[in-house]
Amino acid sequence: MTKAGLVTAHAAVIPRHNPCAQCGTPIPAPDWIEPGEGRVSYLWTCHACNYRFEAVAIFGEVAAEHPPLAA
Ligand SMILES: [Zn+2]
């Protein structure tokens, strides 16, 4: 399993049009967003097949590679 799909998101960006894990139908936006330490969990519900799944975006490694500009 590659981590590529887990680290593409950014804290300020809500992933959109995530394909359903079961049928592949693009889902416009997550139903629920649950921020955590160094990661955010997104709950997706597919309206085509009613499949629900969670995707987690991990920010720790991304932040280390691309430190934000000074605020
Ligand atoms: Zn589906």
N, CA, C, O and the ligand as a Tripos MOL2 file, in Angstrom:
@<TRIPOS>MOLECULE
protein
  285   283    72     0     0
PROTEIN
NO_CHARGES

@<TRIPOS>ATOM
      1 N           0.8490   -1.2030    0.0000 N.3       1 MET1
      2 CA          0.0000    0.0000    0.0000 C.3       1 MET1
      3 C           0.8700    1.2320    0.0000 C.2       1 MET1
      4 O           1.7740    1.3670    0.8250 O.2       1 MET1
      5 N           0.6000    2.1220   -0.9150 N.am      2 THR2
      6 CA          1.3670    3.3620   -0.9880 C.3       2 THR2
      7 C           0.7460    4.4500   -0.1380 C.2       2 THR2
      8 O          -0.4660    4.4720    0.0780 O.2       2 THR2
      9 N           1.5820    5.3490    0.3390 N.am      3 LYS3
     10 CA          1.0710    6.4480    1.1520 C.3       3 LYS3
     11 C           0.6880    7.6440    0.2970 C.2       3 LYS3
     12 O           0.1830    8.6410    0.8130 O.2       3 LYS3
     13 N           0.9220    7.5530   -0.9910 N.am      4 ALA4
     14 CA          0.7310    8.7140   -1.8620 C.3       4 ALA4
     15 C          -0.6570    9.3150   -1.7220 C.2       4 ALA4
     16 O          -0.8110   10.5370   -1.7080 O.2       4 ALA4
     17 N          -1.6640    8.4640   -1.6200 N.am      5 GLY5
     18 CA         -3.0240    8.9630   -1.5390 C.3       5 GLY5
     19 C          -3.3520    9.6170   -0.2190 C.2       5 GLY5
     20 O          -4.3630   10.3080   -0.0960 O.2       5 GLY5
     21 N          -2.5030    9.4030    0.7720 N.am      6 LEU6
     22 CA         -2.8060    9.9160    2.1020 C.3       6 LEU6
     23 C          -2.1880   11.2840    2.3520 C.2       6 LEU6
     24 O          -2.6210   11.9990    3.2550 O.2       6 LEU6
     25 N          -1.1970   11.6530    1.5750 N.am      7 VAL7
     26 CA         -0.4600   12.8740    1.8920 C.3       7 VAL7
     27 C          -0.6660   13.9740    0.8650 C.2       7 VAL7
     28 O           0.0120   15.0000    0.9130 O.2       7 VAL7
     29 N          -1.5900   13.7740   -0.0590 N.am      8 THR8
     30 CA         -1.7860   14.7770   -1.0970 C.3       8 THR8
     31 C          -2.6340   15.9450   -0.5970 C.2       8 THR8
     32 O          -2.5650   17.0390   -1.1570 O.2       8 THR8
     33 N          -3.4240   15.7290    0.4390 N.am      9 ALA9
     34 CA         -4.2950   16.7850    0.9330 C.3       9 ALA9
     35 C          -3.5180   17.7590    1.8130 C.2       9 ALA9
     36 O          -2.4530   17.4360    2.3390 O.2       9 ALA9
     37 N          -4.0650   18.9320    1.9560 N.am     10 HIS10
     38 CA         -3.4610   19.9450    2.8100 C.3      10 HIS10
     39 C          -4.4870   20.3520    3.8580 C.2      10 HIS10
     40 O          -5.6920   20.2250    3.6390 O.2      10 HIS10
     41 N          -4.0160   20.8300    4.9740 N.am     11 ALA11
     42 CA         -4.9080   21.1600    6.0830 C.3      11 ALA11
     43 C          -5.9900   22.1450    5.6680 C.2      11 ALA11
     44 O          -7.1150   22.0830    6.1640 O.2      11 ALA11
     45 N          -5.6540   23.0470    4.7650 N.am     12 ALA12
     46 CA         -6.6020   24.0970    4.3880 C.3      12 ALA12
     47 C          -7.4620   23.6740    3.2010 C.2      12 ALA12
     48 O          -8.3370   24.4240    2.7680 O.2      12 ALA12
     49 N          -7.2210   22.4890    2.6800 N.am     13 VAL13
     50 CA         -7.9320   22.0580    1.4810 C.3      13 VAL13
     51 C          -8.8130   20.8590    1.7990 C.2      13 VAL13
     52 O          -8.3290   19.8360    2.2840 O.2      13 VAL13
     53 N         -10.0860   20.9870    1.5300 N.am     14 ILE14
     54 CA        -10.9940   19.8620    1.6920 C.3      14 ILE14
     55 C         -10.9770   19.0610    0.3930 C.2      14 ILE14
     56 O         -11.2400   19.6070   -0.6790 O.2      14 ILE14
     57 N         -10.6710   17.7810    0.4850 N.am     15 PRO15
     58 CA        -10.6760   16.9710   -0.7340 C.3      15 PRO15
     59 C         -12.0700   16.8750   -1.3220 C.2      15 PRO15
     60 O         -13.0570   16.7470   -0.5970 O.2      15 PRO15
     61 N         -12.1390   16.9370   -2.6220 N.am     16 ARG16
     62 CA        -13.4370   16.8650   -3.2880 C.3      16 ARG16
     63 C         -13.3880   15.8340   -4.4070 C.2      16 ARG16
     64 O         -12.3280   15.4980   -4.9350 O.2      16 ARG16
     65 N         -14.5660   15.3510   -4.7440 N.am     17 HIS17
     66 CA        -14.6830   14.3830   -5.8280 C.3      17 HIS17
     67 C         -13.7950   13.1700   -5.5930 C.2      17 HIS17
     68 O         -13.1460   12.6550   -6.5040 O.2      17 HIS17
     69 N         -13.7910   12.7310   -4.3290 N.am     18 ASN18
     70 CA        -13.0860   11.5090   -3.9880 C.3      18 ASN18
     71 C         -13.8940   10.3320   -4.5320 C.2      18 ASN18
     72 O         -15.0920   10.2410   -4.2660 O.2      18 ASN18
     73 N         -13.2740    9.4400   -5.2780 N.am     19 PRO19
     74 CA        -14.0310    8.3070   -5.8030 C.3      19 PRO19
     75 C         -14.4660    7.3640   -4.6950 C.2      19 PRO19
     76 O         -13.7100    7.0990   -3.7600 O.2      19 PRO19
     77 N         -15.6740    6.8650   -4.8040 N.am     20 CYS20
     78 CA        -16.1860    5.8830   -3.8510 C.3      20 CYS20
     79 C         -15.2640    4.6770   -3.8250 C.2      20 CYS20
     80 O         -14.8180    4.1850   -4.8620 O.2      20 CYS20
     81 N         -14.9870    4.2070   -2.5930 N.am     21 ALA21
     82 CA        -14.0780    3.0660   -2.4480 C.3      21 ALA21
     83 C         -14.7080    1.7720   -2.9570 C.2      21 ALA21
     84 O         -14.0100    0.7830   -3.1830 O.2      21 ALA21
     85 N         -16.0070    1.7830   -3.1350 N.am     22 GLN22
     86 CA        -16.6840    0.5560   -3.5580 C.3      22 GLN22
     87 C         -17.0480    0.5750   -5.0380 C.2      22 GLN22
     88 O         -16.7620   -0.3840   -5.7550 O.2      22 GLN22
     89 N         -17.6860    1.6710   -5.5110 N.am     23 CYS23
     90 CA        -18.1750    1.6790   -6.8920 C.3      23 CYS23
     91 C         -17.4570    2.7040   -7.7690 C.2      23 CYS23
     92 O         -17.6270    2.7100   -8.9880 O.2      23 CYS23
     93 N         -16.6520    3.5720   -7.1460 N.am     24 GLY24
     94 CA        -15.8470    4.5000   -7.9350 C.3      24 GLY24
     95 C         -16.5440    5.7840   -8.3280 C.2      24 GLY24
     96 O         -15.9520    6.6180   -9.0140 O.2      24 GLY24
     97 N         -17.7900    5.9670   -7.9110 N.am     25 THR25
     98 CA        -18.4980    7.2030   -8.2340 C.3      25 THR25
     99 C         -17.8710    8.3770   -7.4860 C.2      25 THR25
    100 O         -17.6860    8.3010   -6.2710 O.2      25 THR25
    101 N         -17.5430    9.4570   -8.1860 N.am     26 PRO26
    102 CA        -16.9700   10.6230   -7.4950 C.3      26 PRO26
    103 C         -17.9590   11.2130   -6.4950 C.2      26 PRO26
    104 O         -19.1350   11.4000   -6.8070 O.2      26 PRO26
    105 N         -17.4720   11.5040   -5.2910 N.am     27 ILE27
    106 CA        -18.3040   12.1020   -4.2500 C.3      27 ILE27
    107 C         -17.8780   13.5620   -4.1100 C.2      27 ILE27
    108 O         -16.7060   13.8420   -3.8550 O.2      27 ILE27
    109 N         -18.8200   14.4960   -4.2750 N.am     28 PRO28
    110 CA        -18.4710   15.9230   -4.3370 C.3      28 PRO28
    111 C         -17.6950   16.4200   -3.1210 C.2      28 PRO28
    112 O         -16.7170   17.1530   -3.2650 O.2      28 PRO28
    113 N         -18.1250   16.0240   -1.9260 N.am     29 ALA29
    114 CA        -17.4800   16.5230   -0.7160 C.3      29 ALA29
    115 C         -17.7270   15.5530    0.4280 C.2      29 ALA29
    116 O         -18.7320   14.8420    0.4290 O.2      29 ALA29
    117 N         -16.8270   15.5150    1.4010 N.am     30 PRO30
    118 CA        -17.0250   14.6130    2.5410 C.3      30 PRO30
    119 C         -18.2090   15.0340    3.3950 C.2      30 PRO30
    120 O         -18.5290   16.2180    3.5010 O.2      30 PRO30
    121 N         -18.8540   14.0450    4.0000 N.am     31 ASP31
    122 CA        -19.9960   14.3030    4.8780 C.3      31 ASP31
    123 C         -19.5500   14.9110    6.2000 C.2      31 ASP31
    124 O         -20.2480   15.7300    6.7990 O.2      31 ASP31
    125 N         -18.3820   14.4930    6.6330 N.am     32 TRP32
    126 CA        -17.9320   14.8540    7.9690 C.3      32 TRP32
    127 C         -16.4200   15.0080    7.9380 C.2      32 TRP32
    128 O         -15.7120   14.2370    7.2900 O.2      32 TRP32
    129 N         -15.9410   16.0180    8.6510 N.am     33 ILE33
    130 CA        -14.5020   16.2370    8.7480 C.3      33 ILE33
    131 C         -14.1340   16.2700   10.2170 C.2      33 ILE33
    132 O         -14.6800   17.0560   10.9910 O.2      33 ILE33
    133 N         -13.2020   15.4090   10.5910 N.am     34 GLU34
    134 CA        -12.8150   15.3320   11.9900 C.3      34 GLU34
    135 C         -11.3200   15.5900   12.1190 C.2      34 GLU34
    136 O         -10.5140   14.6970   11.8580 O.2      34 GLU34
    137 N         -10.9390   16.8030   12.5210 N.am     35 PRO35
    138 CA         -9.5200   17.1260   12.6670 C.3      35 PRO35
    139 C          -8.9080   16.3730   13.8330 C.2      35 PRO35
    140 O          -9.5440   16.1670   14.8660 O.2      35 PRO35
    141 N          -7.6560   15.9650   13.6450 N.am     36 GLY36
    142 CA         -6.9170   15.3140   14.7200 C.3      36 GLY36
    143 C          -5.5020   15.8610   14.7390 C.2      36 GLY36
    144 O          -5.1950   16.8240   14.0380 O.2      36 GLY36
    145 N          -4.6500   15.2570   15.5300 N.am     37 GLU37
    146 CA         -3.2710   15.7310   15.6200 C.3      37 GLU37
    147 C          -2.4740   15.2540   14.4180 C.2      37 GLU37
    148 O          -2.2010   14.0630   14.2720 O.2      37 GLU37
    149 N          -2.1020   16.1960   13.5590 N.am     38 GLY38
    150 CA         -1.3010   15.8600   12.3860 C.3      38 GLY38
    151 C          -2.0790   15.1460   11.2990 C.2      38 GLY38
    152 O          -1.5000   14.6760   10.3190 O.2      38 GLY38
    153 N          -3.3840   15.0630   11.4700 N.am     39 ARG39
    154 CA         -4.1880   14.3620   10.4730 C.3      39 ARG39
    155 C          -5.6330   14.8450   10.5300 C.2      39 ARG39
    156 O          -6.0800   15.4030   11.5310 O.2      39 ARG39
    157 N          -6.3290   14.6250    9.4670 N.am     40 VAL40
    158 CA         -7.7600   14.9360    9.4370 C.3      40 VAL40
    159 C          -8.4750   13.7370    8.8420 C.2      40 VAL40
    160 O          -8.0630   13.1980    7.8150 O.2      40 VAL40
    161 N          -9.5440   13.3290    9.4930 N.am     41 SER41
    162 CA        -10.3440   12.2220    8.9820 C.3      41 SER41
    163 C         -11.5400   12.7690    8.2170 C.2      41 SER41
    164 O         -12.2220   13.6820    8.6820 O.2      41 SER41
    165 N         -11.7860   12.2090    7.0510 N.am     42 TYR42
    166 CA        -12.9300   12.6030    6.2350 C.3      42 TYR42
    167 C         -13.8590   11.4090    6.1000 C.2      42 TYR42
    168 O         -13.4390   10.3090    5.7410 O.2      42 TYR42
    169 N         -15.1270   11.6480    6.3930 N.am     43 LEU43
    170 CA        -16.1090   10.5830    6.2250 C.3      43 LEU43
    171 C         -16.8810   10.8340    4.9360 C.2      43 LEU43
    172 O         -17.5090   11.8780    4.7560 O.2      43 LEU43
    173 N         -16.8160    9.8530    4.0480 N.am     44 TRP44
    174 CA        -17.4720    9.9780    2.7480 C.3      44 TRP44
    175 C         -18.6620    9.0380    2.6830 C.2      44 TRP44
    176 O         -18.6040    7.9070    3.1650 O.2      44 TRP44
    177 N         -19.7300    9.5140    2.0900 N.am     45 THR45
    178 CA        -20.8940    8.6590    1.8490 C.3      45 THR45
    179 C         -21.2130    8.6960    0.3590 C.2      45 THR45
    180 O         -21.4470    9.7600   -0.2150 O.2      45 THR45
    181 N         -21.2190    7.5330   -0.2440 N.am     46 CYS46
    182 CA        -21.5510    7.4490   -1.6610 C.3      46 CYS46
    183 C         -23.0590    7.4180   -1.8270 C.2      46 CYS46
    184 O         -23.7380    6.5670   -1.2510 O.2      46 CYS46
    185 N         -23.5800    8.3500   -2.6170 N.am     47 HIS47
    186 CA        -25.0230    8.4030   -2.8080 C.3      47 HIS47
    187 C         -25.4800    7.4670   -3.9200 C.2      47 HIS47
    188 O         -26.6770    7.3050   -4.1540 O.2      47 HIS47
    189 N         -24.5220    6.8550   -4.5990 N.am     48 ALA48
    190 CA        -24.8830    5.9080   -5.6470 C.3      48 ALA48
    191 C         -25.1120    4.5140   -5.0680 C.2      48 ALA48
    192 O         -26.0180    3.7990   -5.4960 O.2      48 ALA48
    193 N         -24.2840    4.1310   -4.0880 N.am     49 CYS49
    194 CA        -24.4040    2.7720   -3.5370 C.3      49 CYS49
    195 C         -24.5160    2.7780   -2.0160 C.2      49 CYS49
    196 O         -24.5540    1.7200   -1.3870 O.2      49 CYS49
    197 N         -24.5700    3.9770   -1.4240 N.am     50 ASN50
    198 CA        -24.7270    4.1190    0.0300 C.3      50 ASN50
    199 C         -23.5450    3.5670    0.8230 C.2      50 ASN50
    200 O         -23.6650    3.3040    2.0200 O.2      50 ASN50
    201 N         -22.4300    3.3970    0.1690 N.am     51 TYR51
    202 CA        -21.2470    2.9270    0.8800 C.3      51 TYR51
    203 C         -20.6220    4.0830    1.6430 C.2      51 TYR51
    204 O         -20.5130    5.1900    1.1170 O.2      51 TYR51
    205 N         -20.2130    3.8300    2.8760 N.am     52 ARG52
    206 CA        -19.5790    4.8700    3.6850 C.3      52 ARG52
    207 C         -18.1580    4.4360    4.0010 C.2      52 ARG52
    208 O         -17.9030    3.2760    4.3230 O.2      52 ARG52
    209 N         -17.2470    5.3770    3.9030 N.am     53 PHE53
    210 CA        -15.8660    5.0400    4.2370 C.3      53 PHE53
    211 C         -15.1520    6.2830    4.7250 C.2      53 PHE53
    212 O         -15.5780    7.4140    4.4900 O.2      53 PHE53
    213 N         -14.0550    6.0340    5.4080 N.am     54 GLU54
    214 CA        -13.2850    7.1230    5.9890 C.3      54 GLU54
    215 C         -11.9390    7.2050    5.2910 C.2      54 GLU54
    216 O         -11.2950    6.1890    5.0310 O.2      54 GLU54
    217 N         -11.5230    8.4330    4.9920 N.am     55 ALA55
    218 CA        -10.1940    8.6580    4.4370 C.3      55 ALA55
    219 C          -9.4460    9.5810    5.3880 C.2      55 ALA55
    220 O         -10.0120   10.5310    5.9290 O.2      55 ALA55
    221 N          -8.1730    9.2860    5.5820 N.am     56 VAL56
    222 CA         -7.3890   10.0740    6.5200 C.3      56 VAL56
    223 C          -6.2730   10.7990    5.7680 C.2      56 VAL56
    224 O          -5.5090   10.1910    5.0180 O.2      56 VAL56
    225 N          -6.1970   12.1010    5.9850 N.am     57 ALA57
    226 CA         -5.0940   12.8760    5.4290 C.3      57 ALA57
    227 C          -4.0960   13.1430    6.5500 C.2      57 ALA57
    228 O          -4.4570   13.6190    7.6260 O.2      57 ALA57
    229 N          -2.8360   12.8270    6.2740 N.am     58 ILE58
    230 CA         -1.7790   13.0090    7.2760 C.3      58 ILE58
    231 C          -0.8980   14.1770    6.8570 C.2      58 ILE58
    232 O          -0.4120   14.2200    5.7270 O.2      58 ILE58
    233 N          -0.6900   15.1320    7.7740 N.am     59 PHE59
    234 CA         -0.0210   16.3620    7.4080 C.3      59 PHE59
    235 C           1.4080   16.4660    7.9260 C.2      59 PHE59
    236 O           2.1700   17.3060    7.4470 O.2      59 PHE59
    237 N           1.7850   15.6450    8.8810 N.am     60 GLY60
    238 CA          3.0860   15.7810    9.5340 C.3      60 GLY60
    239 C           4.2440   15.7540    8.5530 C.2      60 GLY60
    240 O           5.1130   16.6250    8.5900 O.2      60 GLY60
    241 N           4.2610   14.7450    7.6630 N.am     61 GLU61
    242 CA          5.3770   14.5950    6.7430 C.3      61 GLU61
    243 C           5.3820   15.7040    5.6990 C.2      61 GLU61
    244 O           6.4450   16.1750    5.2960 O.2      61 GLU61
    245 N           4.2060   16.1200    5.2630 N.am     62 VAL62
    246 CA          4.1150   17.1790    4.2670 C.3      62 VAL62
    247 C           4.6520   18.4850    4.8450 C.2      62 VAL62
    248 O           5.3880   19.2160    4.1820 O.2      62 VAL62
    249 N           4.2720   18.7640    6.0910 N.am     63 ALA63
    250 CA          4.7090   20.0000    6.7360 C.3      63 ALA63
    251 C           6.2280   20.0150    6.8740 C.2      63 ALA63
    252 O           6.8530   21.0710    6.7730 O.2      63 ALA63
    253 N           6.8160   18.8520    7.1030 N.am     64 ALA64
    254 CA          8.2560   18.7930    7.2790 C.3      64 ALA64
    255 C           8.9810   19.0410    5.9580 C.2      64 ALA64
    256 O          10.0550   19.6420    5.9310 O.2      64 ALA64
    257 N           8.3930   18.5790    4.8830 N.am     65 GLU65
    258 CA          9.0240   18.7520    3.5760 C.3      65 GLU65
    259 C           8.8060   20.1470    3.0240 C.2      65 GLU65
    260 O           9.6680   20.7030    2.3440 O.2      65 GLU65
    261 N           7.6580   20.6970    3.3200 N.am     66 HIS66
    262 CA          7.3060   22.0180    2.8100 C.3      66 HIS66
    263 C           6.8410   22.9110    3.9600 C.2      66 HIS66
    264 O           5.6440   23.1530    4.1130 O.2      66 HIS66
    265 N           7.7720   23.3950    4.7550 N.am     67 PRO67
    266 CA          7.3690   24.2310    5.8960 C.3      67 PRO67
    267 C           6.6270   25.4750    5.4270 C.2      67 PRO67
    268 O           7.0080   26.0920    4.4330 O.2      67 PRO67
    269 N           5.5750   25.8390    6.1390 N.am     68 PRO68
    270 CA          4.8050   27.0350    5.7340 C.3      68 PRO68
    271 C           5.6290   28.3080    5.8980 C.2      68 PRO68
    272 O           6.5440   28.3740    6.7190 O.2      68 PRO68
    273 N           5.2890   29.3020    5.1120 N.am     69 LEU69
    274 CA          5.9650   30.5960    5.2390 C.3      69 LEU69
    275 C           5.6200   31.2080    6.5900 C.2      69 LEU69
    276 O           4.5680   30.9290    7.1660 O.2      69 LEU69
    277 N           6.5100   32.0310    7.0760 N.am     70 ALA70
    278 CA          6.2820   32.6650    8.3730 C.3      70 ALA70
    279 C           5.0000   33.4830    8.3400 C.2      70 ALA70
    280 O           4.7430   34.2320    7.3970 O.2      70 ALA70
    281 N           4.2040   33.3230    9.3880 N.am     71 ALA71
    282 CA          2.9240   34.0380    9.4350 C.3      71 ALA71
    283 C           3.1510   35.5040    9.8200 C.2      71 ALA71
    284 O           2.1940   36.2730    9.9130 O.2      71 ALA71
    285 ZN        -20.3870    3.9290   -4.3220 Zn       72 ZN72
@<TRIPOS>BOND
     1     1     2 1
     2     2     3 1
     3     3     4 2
     4     3     5 am
     5     5     6 1
     6     6     7 1
     7     7     8 2
     8     7     9 am
     9     9    10 1
    10    10    11 1
    11    11    12 2
    12    11    13 am
    13    13    14 1
    14    14    15 1
    15    15    16 2
    16    15    17 am
    17    17    18 1
    18    18    19 1
    19    19    20 2
    20    19    21 am
    21    21    22 1
    22    22    23 1
    23    23    24 2
    24    23    25 am
    25    25    26 1
    26    26    27 1
    27    27    28 2
    28    27    29 am
    29    29    30 1
    30    30    31 1
    31    31    32 2
    32    31    33 am
    33    33    34 1
    34    34    35 1
    35    35    36 2
    36    35    37 am
    37    37    38 1
    38    38    39 1
    39    39    40 2
    40    39    41 am
    41    41    42 1
    42    42    43 1
    43    43    44 2
    44    43    45 am
    45    45    46 1
    46    46    47 1
    47    47    48 2
    48    47    49 am
    49    49    50 1
    50    50    51 1
    51    51    52 2
    52    51    53 am
    53    53    54 1
    54    54    55 1
    55    55    56 2
    56    55    57 am
    57    57    58 1
    58    58    59 1
    59    59    60 2
    60    59    61 am
    61    61    62 1
    62    62    63 1
    63    63    64 2
    64    63    65 am
    65    65    66 1
    66    66    67 1
    67    67    68 2
    68    67    69 am
    69    69    70 1
    70    70    71 1
    71    71    72 2
    72    71    73 am
    73    73    74 1
    74    74    75 1
    75    75    76 2
    76    75    77 am
    77    77    78 1
    78    78    79 1
    79    79    80 2
    80    79    81 am
    81    81    82 1
    82    82    83 1
    83    83    84 2
    84    83    85 am
    85    85    86 1
    86    86    87 1
    87    87    88 2
    88    87    89 am
    89    89    90 1
    90    90    91 1
    91    91    92 2
    92    91    93 am
    93    93    94 1
    94    94    95 1
    95    95    96 2
    96    95    97 am
    97    97    98 1
    98    98    99 1
    99    99   100 2
   100    99   101 am
   101   101   102 1
   102   102   103 1
   103   103   104 2
   104   103   105 am
   105   105   106 1
   106   106   107 1
   107   107   108 2
   108   107   109 am
   109   109   110 1
   110   110   111 1
   111   111   112 2
   112   111   113 am
   113   113   114 1
   114   114   115 1
   115   115   116 2
   116   115   117 am
   117   117   118 1
   118   118   119 1
   119   119   120 2
   120   119   121 am
   121   121   122 1
   122   122   123 1
   123   123   124 2
   124   123   125 am
   125   125   126 1
   126   126   127 1
   127   127   128 2
   128   127   129 am
   129   129   130 1
   130   130   131 1
   131   131   132 2
   132   131   133 am
   133   133   134 1
   134   134   135 1
   135   135   136 2
   136   135   137 am
   137   137   138 1
   138   138   139 1
   139   139   140 2
   140   139   141 am
   141   141   142 1
   142   142   143 1
   143   143   144 2
   144   143   145 am
   145   145   146 1
   146   146   147 1
   147   147   148 2
   148   147   149 am
   149   149   150 1
   150   150   151 1
   151   151   152 2
   152   151   153 am
   153   153   154 1
   154   154   155 1
   155   155   156 2
   156   155   157 am
   157   157   158 1
   158   158   159 1
   159   159   160 2
   160   159   161 am
   161   161   162 1
   162   162   163 1
   163   163   164 2
   164   163   165 am
   165   165   166 1
   166   166   167 1
   167   167   168 2
   168   167   169 am
   169   169   170 1
   170   170   171 1
   171   171   172 2
   172   171   173 am
   173   173   174 1
   174   174   175 1
   175   175   176 2
   176   175   177 am
   177   177   178 1
   178   178   179 1
   179   179   180 2
   180   179   181 am
   181   181   182 1
   182   182   183 1
   183   183   184 2
   184   183   185 am
   185   185   186 1
   186   186   187 1
   187   187   188 2
   188   187   189 am
   189   189   190 1
   190   190   191 1
   191   191   192 2
   192   191   193 am
   193   193   194 1
   194   194   195 1
   195   195   196 2
   196   195   197 am
   197   197   198 1
   198   198   199 1
   199   199   200 2
   200   199   201 am
   201   201   202 1
   202   202   203 1
   203   203   204 2
   204   203   205 am
   205   205   206 1
   206   206   207 1
   207   207   208 2
   208   207   209 am
   209   209   210 1
   210   210   211 1
   211   211   212 2
   212   211   213 am
   213   213   214 1
   214   214   215 1
   215   215   216 2
   216   215   217 am
   217   217   218 1
   218   218   219 1
   219   219   220 2
   220   219   221 am
   221   221   222 1
   222   222   223 1
   223   223   224 2
   224   223   225 am
   225   225   226 1
   226   226   227 1
   227   227   228 2
   228   227   229 am
   229   229   230 1
   230   230   231 1
   231   231   232 2
   232   231   233 am
   233   233   234 1
   234   234   235 1
   235   235   236 2
   236   235   237 am
   237   237   238 1
   238   238   239 1
   239   239   240 2
   240   239   241 am
   241   241   242 1
   242   242   243 1
   243   243   244 2
   244   243   245 am
   245   245   246 1
   246   246   247 1
   247   247   248 2
   248   247   249 am
   249   249   250 1
   250   250   251 1
   251   251   252 2
   252   251   253 am
   253   253   254 1
   254   254   255 1
   255   255   256 2
   256   255   257 am
   257   257   258 1
   258   258   259 1
   259   259   260 2
   260   259   261 am
   261   261   262 1
   262   262   263 1
   263   263   264 2
   264   263   265 am
   265   265   266 1
   266   266   267 1
   267   267   268 2
   268   267   269 am
   269   269   270 1
   270   270   271 1
   271   271   272 2
   272   271   273 am
   273   273   274 1
   274   274   275 1
   275   275   276 2
   276   275   277 am
   277   277   278 1
   278   278   279 1
   279   279   280 2
   280   279   281 am
   281   281   282 1
   282   282   283 1
   283   283   284 2
@<TRIPOS>SUBSTRUCTURE
     1 MET1         2 RESIDUE 1 A MET
     2 THR2         6 RESIDUE 1 A THR
     3 LYS3        10 RESIDUE 1 A LYS
     4 ALA4        14 RESIDUE 1 A ALA
     5 GLY5        18 RESIDUE 1 A GLY
     6 LEU6        22 RESIDUE 1 A LEU
     7 VAL7        26 RESIDUE 1 A VAL
     8 THR8        30 RESIDUE 1 A THR
     9 ALA9        34 RESIDUE 1 A ALA
    10 HIS10       38 RESIDUE 1 A HIS
    11 ALA11       42 RESIDUE 1 A ALA
    12 ALA12       46 RESIDUE 1 A ALA
    13 VAL13       50 RESIDUE 1 A VAL
    14 ILE14       54 RESIDUE 1 A ILE
    15 PRO15       58 RESIDUE 1 A PRO
    16 ARG16       62 RESIDUE 1 A ARG
    17 HIS17       66 RESIDUE 1 A HIS
    18 ASN18       70 RESIDUE 1 A ASN
    19 PRO19       74 RESIDUE 1 A PRO
    20 CYS20       78 RESIDUE 1 A CYS
    21 ALA21       82 RESIDUE 1 A ALA
    22 GLN22       86 RESIDUE 1 A GLN
    23 CYS23       90 RESIDUE 1 A CYS
    24 GLY24       94 RESIDUE 1 A GLY
    25 THR25       98 RESIDUE 1 A THR
    26 PRO26      102 RESIDUE 1 A PRO
    27 ILE27      106 RESIDUE 1 A ILE
    28 PRO28      110 RESIDUE 1 A PRO
    29 ALA29      114 RESIDUE 1 A ALA
    30 PRO30      118 RESIDUE 1 A PRO
    31 ASP31      122 RESIDUE 1 A ASP
    32 TRP32      126 RESIDUE 1 A TRP
    33 ILE33      130 RESIDUE 1 A ILE
    34 GLU34      134 RESIDUE 1 A GLU
    35 PRO35      138 RESIDUE 1 A PRO
    36 GLY36      142 RESIDUE 1 A GLY
    37 GLU37      146 RESIDUE 1 A GLU
    38 GLY38      150 RESIDUE 1 A GLY
    39 ARG39      154 RESIDUE 1 A ARG
    40 VAL40      158 RESIDUE 1 A VAL
    41 SER41      162 RESIDUE 1 A SER
    42 TYR42      166 RESIDUE 1 A TYR
    43 LEU43      170 RESIDUE 1 A LEU
    44 TRP44      174 RESIDUE 1 A TRP
    45 THR45      178 RESIDUE 1 A THR
    46 CYS46      182 RESIDUE 1 A CYS
    47 HIS47      186 RESIDUE 1 A HIS
    48 ALA48      190 RESIDUE 1 A ALA
    49 CYS49      194 RESIDUE 1 A CYS
    50 ASN50      198 RESIDUE 1 A ASN
    51 TYR51      202 RESIDUE 1 A TYR
    52 ARG52      206 RESIDUE 1 A ARG
    53 PHE53      210 RESIDUE 1 A PHE
    54 GLU54      214 RESIDUE 1 A GLU
    55 ALA55      218 RESIDUE 1 A ALA
    56 VAL56      222 RESIDUE 1 A VAL
    57 ALA57      226 RESIDUE 1 A ALA
    58 ILE58      230 RESIDUE 1 A ILE
    59 PHE59      234 RESIDUE 1 A PHE
    60 GLY60      238 RESIDUE 1 A GLY
    61 GLU61      242 RESIDUE 1 A GLU
    62 VAL62      246 RESIDUE 1 A VAL
    63 ALA63      250 RESIDUE 1 A ALA
    64 ALA64      254 RESIDUE 1 A ALA
    65 GLU65      258 RESIDUE 1 A GLU
    66 HIS66      262 RESIDUE 1 A HIS
    67 PRO67      266 RESIDUE 1 A PRO
    68 PRO68      270 RESIDUE 1 A PRO
    69 LEU69      274 RESIDUE 1 A LEU
    70 ALA70      278 RESIDUE 1 A ALA
    71 ALA71      282 RESIDUE 1 A ALA
    72 ZN72       285 GROUP 0 **** ****
